[in-house]
């Protein structure tokens, strides 16, 4: 079976590509895995009790849009976190992980034409690959905009030409950014919403790393839109328990927006969605309602930020992340650095080029490696010291 032609030029998937690079070689020591952003801190023990207590729900089809209890827990969290009051029945929907929502949102909302031409969906480069596949699946043109050190690792969508902006249907923003850890400021969001109002496009805000930060919680897209009095149908936010609560396997996320936008998203999900089993929805509701474990989790990452700053602070070009749990480390060549590191130390990291796409022969991730700070503190320390001594010692 052949894929449609529009999928023929997709880049190779990240993890098979990494295995092809590293696995033909022997590691130079005990393996230290710093590639995938899979949280390893403990999740709350009582989650298991919540699932067990509600296990009878496995005997029922779960509500597609999320149980009333889960939707109310989510809107209550949004009100506490961002000061925005939403209607739990019409402005929020549970997702089976945010990847589902980030992918389907283009097909749900993107028009067939914009400005009399094929619509464009703008996205950062480097990027979460789902953004690109979503645009292609929705028969829109993915337009990759560099997110580099020169622009604070956040895409400057105003730099895109008028001809593209006039046919732009939506933009993706990841804040805090994966892989760079940059946070969109109030000024950034305000400038983006000015642009969105001028050219009439939607903002899709991937905020899955929003609860892992140093001191001040990052401002959110919905928060800024509400403060400005904008139509909330202009923005859709995506959040998850994966990073916030160390529950990637629970597959609990949500999308929130204005009622009209949510109506369109729900309509597609009625046919294409895979709702979370009801006992897991009940557990997720309890997790969204609790902040104590989130604060403990955040403190562990803040400690690892400090460890990274101590070990790598003298590395030329090192930037301590504002948020998230990745380091974006400058090297001469990401693939060569990852292979050298694996062969000489046993530490596995991800070449930055695998998280970006070539545009006009340039790949903004080529001279970086991404390092995940998800392992326990001692293992993280050992890995970072190996990176320093192998790649940056003179």
Buried (B, 14 or more C-beta within 10 A) or exposed (E): EEEEEEEEEEBEEBEEBBEEBBEEEEBBEEEBBBBBBBBBBEBBEBBEEBBEBBEEBEEEEBBBBBBEBBBBBBBBBBEEBBEBEBEBEBBBBBBBBBBBBBBBBBBBBBEEEBBEEEBBBBBBBBBBBBBBBBBBBBBBBBBBBBBBBEBBBBBBBEEBEEEBBBBBBBBBBBBBBBBBBBBBBEEBBBBBBEBBEEBEBBBBBBBBBBBBBBEEBBBBBBBBBBBEEBEBBBBBBBBBBBBBBBBBEBBBBBBBBBEEBBBBBBEBBEEEBEBBBBBBBBBBBBBBBBBEBBEEBBEBBBEBBEBBEEBBEEBEEBBEBBBBBBBBBBBEBBBBBBBBBBBBBBBBBBBBBBBBBBEEEEBBBBBBBBBBBBBEEEBBBBBBBBBBEBBBEE
